[in-house]
Amino acid sequence: MKLMTKEIEKKLKAQYPLGNDLNAQKVVAKFFDPCSQWTWYAMNQDPEDPDYLWGIVKGFDVEIGSFSLSELQSVRNRFGLGIEQDLYFRPRPAIEVWEALNAGVHV
């Protein structure tokens, strides 16, 4: 599955100047490993380096930081499946996603 669309890229790059401000931006896309709890919530993308994404990552803990698009695209889990884009996810305020995940609520 293709993780990135032109529409998602456009929205992510538009939010890049907002940096890590959870109150000022939205989570634009959600990527997940279908065989684990790992989930990546993308907030922005560097227009100069499209491999650089910034967002919220839910793995063993909930963290905010950077992650690599090419790395997400190359991952294969133990069943040979790759990371997928949640096609039903709709952009929502990043602070809401952060607070829900830290409260143990699935987003």
N, CA, C and O atoms as a GROMACS GRO file, in nm:
protein
  428
    1MET      N    1   0.085  -0.119   0.000
    1MET     CA    2   0.000   0.000   0.000
    1MET      C    3   0.088   0.124   0.000
    1MET      O    4   0.189   0.129   0.070
    2LYS      N    5   0.050   0.222  -0.078
    2LYS     CA    6   0.120   0.349  -0.081
    2LYS      C    7   0.081   0.429   0.043
    2LYS      O    8  -0.037   0.452   0.069
    3LEU      N    9   0.182   0.471   0.119
    3LEU     CA   10   0.154   0.543   0.242
    3LEU      C   11   0.118   0.689   0.219
    3LEU      O   12   0.034   0.745   0.290
    4MET      N   13   0.181   0.750   0.122
    4MET     CA   14   0.168   0.895   0.105
    4MET      C   15   0.094   0.928  -0.024
    4MET      O   16   0.119   0.869  -0.130
    5THR      N   17   0.003   1.022  -0.013
    5THR     CA   18  -0.065   1.075  -0.131
    5THR      C   19  -0.022   1.221  -0.149
    5THR      O   20   0.034   1.280  -0.057
    6LYS      N   21  -0.047   1.277  -0.263
    6LYS     CA   22  -0.014   1.418  -0.288
    6LYS      C   23  -0.090   1.509  -0.191
    6LYS      O   24  -0.036   1.608  -0.142
    7GLU      N   25  -0.215   1.474  -0.164
    7GLU     CA   26  -0.296   1.555  -0.072
    7GLU      C   27  -0.238   1.554   0.070
    7GLU      O   28  -0.230   1.658   0.135
    8ILE      N   29  -0.199   1.436   0.117
    8ILE     CA   30  -0.139   1.426   0.251
    8ILE      C   31  -0.008   1.504   0.255
    8ILE      O   32   0.016   1.580   0.349
    9GLU      N   33   0.077   1.485   0.154
    9GLU     CA   34   0.204   1.557   0.149
    9GLU      C   35   0.183   1.709   0.153
    9GLU      O   36   0.255   1.780   0.224
   10LYS      N   37   0.087   1.757   0.078
   10LYS     CA   38   0.059   1.901   0.074
   10LYS      C   39   0.022   1.952   0.213
   10LYS      O   40   0.071   2.057   0.257
   11LYS      N   41  -0.065   1.880   0.283
   11LYS     CA   42  -0.108   1.921   0.417
   11LYS      C   43   0.007   1.914   0.517
   11LYS      O   44   0.023   2.003   0.600
   12LEU      N   45   0.088   1.807   0.509
   12LEU     CA   46   0.201   1.792   0.601
   12LEU      C   47   0.304   1.903   0.581
   12LEU      O   48   0.352   1.961   0.678
   13LYS      N   49   0.336   1.932   0.457
   13LYS     CA   50   0.436   2.036   0.428
   13LYS      C   51   0.386   2.174   0.469
   13LYS      O   52   0.466   2.258   0.512
   14ALA      N   53   0.258   2.198   0.456
   14ALA     CA   54   0.201   2.328   0.497
   14ALA      C   55   0.215   2.351   0.647
   14ALA      O   56   0.225   2.465   0.691
   15GLN      N   57   0.217   2.245   0.725
   15GLN     CA   58   0.229   2.258   0.870
   15GLN      C   59   0.373   2.256   0.919
   15GLN      O   60   0.397   2.276   1.038
   16TYR      N   61   0.470   2.234   0.831
   16TYR     CA   62   0.609   2.224   0.873
   16TYR      C   63   0.657   2.346   0.953
   16TYR      O   64   0.727   2.330   1.052
   17PRO      N   65   0.621   2.468   0.912
   17PRO     CA   66   0.667   2.585   0.988
   17PRO      C   67   0.616   2.588   1.133
   17PRO      O   68   0.669   2.663   1.216
   18LEU      N   69   0.516   2.509   1.164
   18LEU     CA   70   0.461   2.508   1.301
   18LEU      C   71   0.544   2.424   1.397
   18LEU      O   72   0.519   2.424   1.517
   19GLY      N   73   0.644   2.352   1.345
   19GLY     CA   74   0.735   2.276   1.430
   19GLY      C   75   0.665   2.170   1.512
   19GLY      O   76   0.593   2.085   1.458
   20ASN      N   77   0.687   2.174   1.642
   20ASN     CA   78   0.631   2.072   1.731
   20ASN      C   79   0.515   2.125   1.816
   20ASN      O   80   0.482   2.065   1.918
   21ASP      N   81   0.453   2.232   1.775
   21ASP     CA   82   0.343   2.292   1.850
   21ASP      C   83   0.215   2.210   1.832
   21ASP      O   84   0.149   2.219   1.728
   22LEU      N   85   0.180   2.132   1.932
   22LEU     CA   86   0.062   2.047   1.926
   22LEU      C   87  -0.067   2.126   1.920
   22LEU      O   88  -0.167   2.079   1.866
   23ASN      N   89  -0.066   2.246   1.975
   23ASN     CA   90  -0.187   2.327   1.978
   23ASN      C   91  -0.216   2.395   1.844
   23ASN      O   92  -0.329   2.436   1.819
   24ALA      N   93  -0.115   2.406   1.758
   24ALA     CA   94  -0.130   2.482   1.635
   24ALA      C   95  -0.155   2.395   1.511
   24ALA      O   96  -0.187   2.448   1.405
   25GLN      N   97  -0.141   2.266   1.523
   25GLN     CA   98  -0.153   2.184   1.403
   25GLN      C   99  -0.239   2.061   1.424
   25GLN      O  100  -0.278   2.028   1.536
   26LYS      N  101  -0.266   1.995   1.315
   26LYS     CA  102  -0.348   1.874   1.317
   26LYS      C  103  -0.262   1.753   1.285
   26LYS      O  104  -0.158   1.764   1.220
   27VAL      N  105  -0.308   1.639   1.330
   27VAL     CA  106  -0.253   1.513   1.281
   27VAL      C  107  -0.321   1.492   1.146
   27VAL      O  108  -0.443   1.490   1.137
   28VAL      N  109  -0.242   1.478   1.043
   28VAL     CA  110  -0.292   1.470   0.906
   28VAL      C  111  -0.315   1.327   0.861
   28VAL      O  112  -0.411   1.298   0.789
   29ALA      N  113  -0.226   1.236   0.904
   29ALA     CA  114  -0.234   1.097   0.858
   29ALA      C  115  -0.194   1.002   0.970
   29ALA      O  116  -0.116   1.036   1.059
   30LYS      N  117  -0.249   0.882   0.963
   30LYS     CA  118  -0.219   0.778   1.061
   30LYS      C  119  -0.168   0.656   0.986
   30LYS      O  120  -0.231   0.608   0.892
   31PHE      N  121  -0.050   0.606   1.030
   31PHE     CA  122   0.009   0.486   0.973
   31PHE      C  123   0.021   0.383   1.084
   31PHE      O  124   0.046   0.418   1.199
   32PHE      N  125   0.003   0.256   1.050
   32PHE     CA  126   0.006   0.154   1.154
   32PHE      C  127   0.060   0.021   1.102
   32PHE      O  128   0.054  -0.009   0.983
   33ASP      N  129   0.114  -0.057   1.195
   33ASP     CA  130   0.156  -0.194   1.166
   33ASP      C  131   0.035  -0.282   1.198
   33ASP      O  132  -0.009  -0.284   1.313
   34PRO      N  133  -0.019  -0.352   1.100
   34PRO     CA  134  -0.140  -0.430   1.123
   34PRO      C  135  -0.122  -0.548   1.219
   34PRO      O  136  -0.220  -0.612   1.258
   35CYS      N  137   0.001  -0.578   1.256
   35CYS     CA  138   0.026  -0.692   1.345
   35CYS      C  139   0.089  -0.651   1.478
   35CYS      O  140   0.142  -0.736   1.549
   36SER      N  141   0.084  -0.524   1.512
   36SER     CA  142   0.138  -0.480   1.640
   36SER      C  143   0.065  -0.355   1.686
   36SER      O  144  -0.028  -0.308   1.620
   37GLN      N  145   0.108  -0.302   1.798
   37GLN     CA  146   0.047  -0.181   1.852
   37GLN      C  147   0.110  -0.054   1.798
   37GLN      O  148   0.063   0.056   1.829
   38TRP      N  149   0.215  -0.064   1.718
   38TRP     CA  150   0.287   0.054   1.670
   38TRP      C  151   0.202   0.135   1.572
   38TRP      O  152   0.147   0.082   1.476
   39THR      N  153   0.195   0.266   1.601
   39THR     CA  154   0.117   0.358   1.518
   39THR      C  155   0.191   0.491   1.511
   39THR      O  156   0.246   0.537   1.611
   40TRP      N  157   0.191   0.552   1.392
   40TRP     CA  158   0.256   0.679   1.368
   40TRP      C  159   0.150   0.779   1.322
   40TRP      O  160   0.076   0.753   1.227
   41TYR      N  161   0.144   0.893   1.389
   41TYR     CA  162   0.049   1.000   1.358
   41TYR      C  163   0.128   1.118   1.302
   41TYR      O  164   0.195   1.188   1.378
   42ALA      N  165   0.122   1.141   1.172
   42ALA     CA  166   0.204   1.243   1.107
   42ALA      C  167   0.141   1.381   1.118
   42ALA      O  168   0.023   1.400   1.086
   43MET      N  169   0.223   1.477   1.164
   43MET     CA  170   0.177   1.616   1.176
   43MET      C  171   0.239   1.706   1.070
   43MET      O  172   0.172   1.793   1.016
   44ASN      N  173   0.368   1.686   1.038
   44ASN     CA  174   0.430   1.769   0.936
   44ASN      C  175   0.545   1.697   0.867
   44ASN      O  176   0.593   1.593   0.913
   45GLN      N  177   0.587   1.755   0.755
   45GLN     CA  178   0.692   1.698   0.671
   45GLN      C  179   0.781   1.811   0.621
   45GLN      O  180   0.733   1.916   0.580
   46ASP      N  181   0.910   1.788   0.625
   46ASP     CA  182   1.007   1.887   0.580
   46ASP      C  183   1.002   1.900   0.427
   46ASP      O  184   1.029   1.802   0.357
   47PRO      N  185   0.967   2.018   0.374
   47PRO     CA  186   0.962   2.035   0.229
   47PRO      C  187   1.098   2.014   0.161
   47PRO      O  188   1.104   1.975   0.044
   48GLU      N  189   1.206   2.039   0.234
   48GLU     CA  190   1.341   2.020   0.179
   48GLU      C  191   1.389   1.877   0.190
   48GLU      O  192   1.478   1.836   0.115
   49ASP      N  193   1.333   1.800   0.280
   49ASP     CA  194   1.370   1.660   0.302
   49ASP      C  195   1.242   1.580   0.326
   49ASP      O  196   1.206   1.557   0.442
   50PRO      N  197   1.173   1.538   0.220
   50PRO     CA  198   1.042   1.473   0.234
   50PRO      C  199   1.045   1.341   0.312
   50PRO      O  200   0.940   1.288   0.347
   51ASP      N  201   1.165   1.288   0.338
   51ASP     CA  202   1.175   1.166   0.417
   51ASP      C  203   1.153   1.195   0.567
   51ASP      O  204   1.122   1.104   0.644
   52TYR      N  205   1.167   1.320   0.606
   52TYR     CA  206   1.157   1.361   0.746
   52TYR      C  207   1.012   1.394   0.781
   52TYR      O  208   0.955   1.490   0.729
   53LEU      N  209   0.955   1.314   0.869
   53LEU     CA  210   0.820   1.339   0.920
   53LEU      C  211   0.828   1.367   1.070
   53LEU      O  212   0.916   1.315   1.138
   54TRP      N  213   0.737   1.447   1.118
   54TRP     CA  214   0.728   1.480   1.260
   54TRP      C  215   0.589   1.444   1.307
   54TRP      O  216   0.491   1.472   1.238
   55GLY      N  217   0.580   1.381   1.423
   55GLY     CA  218   0.448   1.348   1.474
   55GLY      C  219   0.451   1.275   1.605
   55GLY      O  220   0.549   1.280   1.679
   56ILE      N  221   0.343   1.207   1.632
   56ILE     CA  222   0.326   1.130   1.755
   56ILE      C  223   0.343   0.983   1.719
   56ILE      O  224   0.290   0.936   1.619
   57VAL      N  225   0.417   0.913   1.802
   57VAL     CA  226   0.439   0.770   1.780
   57VAL      C  227   0.390   0.694   1.902
   57VAL      O  228   0.428   0.724   2.016
   58LYS      N  229   0.306   0.596   1.877
   58LYS     CA  230   0.259   0.509   1.986
   58LYS      C  231   0.317   0.371   1.961
   58LYS      O  232   0.279   0.300   1.869
   59GLY      N  233   0.412   0.336   2.048
   59GLY     CA  234   0.474   0.204   2.043
   59GLY      C  235   0.465   0.146   2.183
   59GLY      O  236   0.357   0.115   2.232
   60PHE      N  237   0.581   0.132   2.245
   60PHE     CA  238   0.582   0.088   2.386
   60PHE      C  239   0.533   0.201   2.476
   60PHE      O  240   0.474   0.177   2.581
   61ASP      N  241   0.558   0.324   2.433
   61ASP     CA  242   0.513   0.445   2.501
   61ASP      C  243   0.454   0.539   2.397
   61ASP      O  244   0.460   0.510   2.277
   62VAL      N  245   0.400   0.651   2.441
   62VAL     CA  246   0.353   0.755   2.350
   62VAL      C  247   0.459   0.865   2.351
   62VAL      O  248   0.492   0.920   2.456
   63GLU      N  249   0.512   0.896   2.232
   63GLU     CA  250   0.619   0.994   2.220
   63GLU      C  251   0.592   1.089   2.105
   63GLU      O  252   0.512   1.060   2.016
   64ILE      N  253   0.660   1.203   2.108
   64ILE     CA  254   0.657   1.298   1.998
   64ILE      C  255   0.798   1.305   1.942
   64ILE      O  256   0.895   1.314   2.017
   65GLY      N  257   0.808   1.300   1.810
   65GLY     CA  258   0.940   1.307   1.750
   65GLY      C  259   0.937   1.287   1.601
   65GLY      O  260   0.830   1.286   1.539
   66SER      N  261   1.055   1.270   1.545
   66SER     CA  262   1.067   1.253   1.400
   66SER      C  263   1.072   1.105   1.366
   66SER      O  264   1.113   1.022   1.446
   67PHE      N  265   1.028   1.075   1.244
   67PHE     CA  266   1.040   0.940   1.191
   67PHE      C  267   1.057   0.948   1.041
   67PHE      O  268   1.024   1.049   0.978
   68SER      N  269   1.108   0.841   0.984
   68SER     CA  270   1.146   0.838   0.844
   68SER      C  271   1.039   0.772   0.757
   68SER      O  272   0.998   0.659   0.783
   69LEU      N  273   0.996   0.843   0.655
   69LEU     CA  274   0.899   0.788   0.561
   69LEU      C  275   0.956   0.665   0.490
   69LEU      O  276   0.887   0.565   0.476
   70SER      N  277   1.081   0.673   0.446
   70SER     CA  278   1.140   0.558   0.375
   70SER      C  279   1.152   0.436   0.466
   70SER      O  280   1.139   0.322   0.421
   71GLU      N  281   1.177   0.460   0.594
   71GLU     CA  282   1.185   0.347   0.687
   71GLU      C  283   1.046   0.284   0.705
   71GLU      O  284   1.034   0.162   0.707
   72LEU      N  285   0.944   0.367   0.718
   72LEU     CA  286   0.808   0.313   0.729
   72LEU      C  287   0.773   0.231   0.604
   72LEU      O  288   0.710   0.126   0.614
   73GLN      N  289   0.814   0.280   0.488
   73GLN     CA  290   0.783   0.212   0.363
   73GLN      C  291   0.858   0.080   0.347
   73GLN      O  292   0.814  -0.009   0.275
   74SER      N  293   0.972   0.068   0.414
   74SER     CA  294   1.054  -0.053   0.399
   74SER      C  295   1.024  -0.162   0.502
   74SER      O  296   1.067  -0.276   0.485
   75VAL      N  297   0.953  -0.129   0.607
   75VAL     CA  298   0.926  -0.225   0.715
   75VAL      C  299   0.839  -0.341   0.666
   75VAL      O  300   0.742  -0.322   0.593
   76ARG      N  301   0.878  -0.461   0.707
   76ARG     CA  302   0.796  -0.581   0.686
   76ARG      C  303   0.791  -0.653   0.820
   76ARG      O  304   0.895  -0.682   0.880
   77ASN      N  305   0.671  -0.681   0.867
   77ASN     CA  306   0.658  -0.750   0.996
   77ASN      C  307   0.680  -0.900   0.978
   77ASN      O  308   0.712  -0.946   0.868
   78ARG      N  309   0.661  -0.975   1.082
   78ARG     CA  310   0.690  -1.119   1.078
   78ARG      C  311   0.603  -1.195   0.978
   78ARG      O  312   0.635  -1.309   0.943
   79PHE      N  313   0.495  -1.136   0.934
   79PHE     CA  314   0.408  -1.200   0.835
   79PHE      C  315   0.432  -1.146   0.694
   79PHE      O  316   0.362  -1.182   0.600
   80GLY      N  317   0.533  -1.058   0.681
   80GLY     CA  318   0.565  -1.001   0.552
   80GLY      C  319   0.479  -0.882   0.513
   80GLY      O  320   0.486  -0.834   0.400
   81LEU      N  321   0.396  -0.836   0.606
   81LEU     CA  322   0.309  -0.722   0.579
   81LEU      C  323   0.382  -0.592   0.610
   81LEU      O  324   0.464  -0.588   0.701
   82GLY      N  325   0.352  -0.488   0.536
   82GLY     CA  326   0.412  -0.357   0.559
   82GLY      C  327   0.324  -0.266   0.642
   82GLY      O  328   0.211  -0.301   0.679
   83ILE      N  329   0.378  -0.151   0.670
   83ILE     CA  330   0.302  -0.047   0.740
   83ILE      C  331   0.191   0.000   0.647
   83ILE      O  332   0.210   0.009   0.526
   84GLU      N  333   0.076   0.030   0.704
   84GLU     CA  334  -0.039   0.073   0.623
   84GLU      C  335  -0.088   0.210   0.668
   84GLU      O  336  -0.064   0.255   0.780
   85GLN      N  337  -0.156   0.275   0.576
   85GLN     CA  338  -0.220   0.403   0.606
   85GLN      C  339  -0.364   0.373   0.647
   85GLN      O  340  -0.433   0.294   0.582
   86ASP      N  341  -0.409   0.436   0.755
   86ASP     CA  342  -0.549   0.423   0.797
   86ASP      C  343  -0.634   0.510   0.704
   86ASP      O  344  -0.635   0.632   0.716
   87LEU      N  345  -0.704   0.446   0.614
   87LEU     CA  346  -0.783   0.518   0.514
   87LEU      C  347  -0.905   0.586   0.573
   87LEU      O  348  -0.964   0.674   0.508
   88TYR      N  349  -0.944   0.548   0.694
   88TYR     CA  350  -1.062   0.606   0.757
   88TYR      C  351  -1.029   0.717   0.856
   88TYR      O  352  -1.119   0.781   0.911
   89PHE      N  353  -0.900   0.740   0.879
   89PHE     CA  354  -0.857   0.845   0.971
   89PHE      C  355  -0.885   0.981   0.910
   89PHE      O  356  -0.854   1.004   0.793
   90ARG      N  357  -0.940   1.071   0.988
   90ARG     CA  358  -0.966   1.208   0.945
   90ARG      C  359  -0.880   1.302   1.030
   90ARG      O  360  -0.869   1.282   1.151
   91PRO      N  361  -0.820   1.404   0.968
   91PRO     CA  362  -0.736   1.496   1.045
   91PRO      C  363  -0.810   1.551   1.167
   91PRO      O  364  -0.929   1.582   1.163
   92ARG      N  365  -0.734   1.561   1.274
   92ARG     CA  366  -0.788   1.615   1.399
   92ARG      C  367  -0.678   1.687   1.473
   92ARG      O  368  -0.560   1.663   1.448
   93PRO      N  369  -0.713   1.775   1.565
   93PRO     CA  370  -0.612   1.852   1.637
   93PRO      C  371  -0.510   1.759   1.705
   93PRO      O  372  -0.546   1.661   1.770
   94ALA      N  373  -0.384   1.792   1.688
   94ALA     CA  374  -0.277   1.709   1.743
   94ALA      C  375  -0.287   1.698   1.895
   94ALA      O  376  -0.260   1.592   1.951
   95ILE      N  377  -0.324   1.806   1.962
   95ILE     CA  378  -0.334   1.802   2.108
   95ILE      C  379  -0.440   1.701   2.153
   95ILE      O  380  -0.422   1.635   2.255
   96GLU      N  381  -0.548   1.688   2.077
   96GLU     CA  382  -0.651   1.590   2.111
   96GLU      C  383  -0.599   1.447   2.097
   96GLU      O  384  -0.627   1.362   2.181
   97VAL      N  385  -0.523   1.422   1.991
   97VAL     CA  386  -0.466   1.288   1.970
   97VAL      C  387  -0.368   1.257   2.083
   97VAL      O  388  -0.372   1.149   2.141
   98TRP      N  389  -0.281   1.352   2.114
   98TRP     CA  390  -0.182   1.335   2.220
   98TRP      C  391  -0.250   1.304   2.354
   98TRP      O  392  -0.211   1.210   2.423
   99GLU      N  393  -0.349   1.383   2.391
   99GLU     CA  394  -0.417   1.362   2.518
   99GLU      C  395  -0.492   1.230   2.522
   99GLU      O  396  -0.490   1.161   2.624
  100ALA      N  397  -0.559   1.194   2.413
  100ALA     CA  398  -0.632   1.067   2.409
  100ALA      C  399  -0.537   0.948   2.423
  100ALA      O  400  -0.564   0.856   2.501
  101LEU      N  401  -0.428   0.950   2.350
  101LEU     CA  402  -0.332   0.839   2.358
  101LEU      C  403  -0.272   0.827   2.497
  101LEU      O  404  -0.253   0.716   2.547
  102ASN      N  405  -0.242   0.941   2.560
  102ASN     CA  406  -0.187   0.937   2.695
  102ASN      C  407  -0.289   0.895   2.799
  102ASN      O  408  -0.252   0.853   2.909
  103ALA      N  409  -0.416   0.905   2.766
  103ALA     CA  410  -0.522   0.858   2.857
  103ALA      C  411  -0.559   0.712   2.829
  103ALA      O  412  -0.646   0.655   2.893
  104GLY      N  413  -0.489   0.653   2.731
  104GLY     CA  414  -0.514   0.513   2.699
  104GLY      C  415  -0.629   0.489   2.602
  104GLY      O  416  -0.675   0.376   2.586
  105VAL      N  417  -0.674   0.596   2.536
  105VAL     CA  418  -0.784   0.586   2.441
  105VAL      C  419  -0.728   0.562   2.302
  105VAL      O  420  -0.637   0.632   2.258
  106HIS      N  421  -0.782   0.464   2.232
  106HIS     CA  422  -0.738   0.434   2.095
  106HIS      C  423  -0.790   0.541   1.999
  106HIS      O  424  -0.909   0.574   2.000
  107VAL      N  425  -0.702   0.595   1.918
  107VAL     CA  426  -0.740   0.700   1.823
  107VAL      C  427  -0.720   0.648   1.684
  107VAL      O  428  -0.746   0.719   1.586
   0.00000   0.00000   0.00000
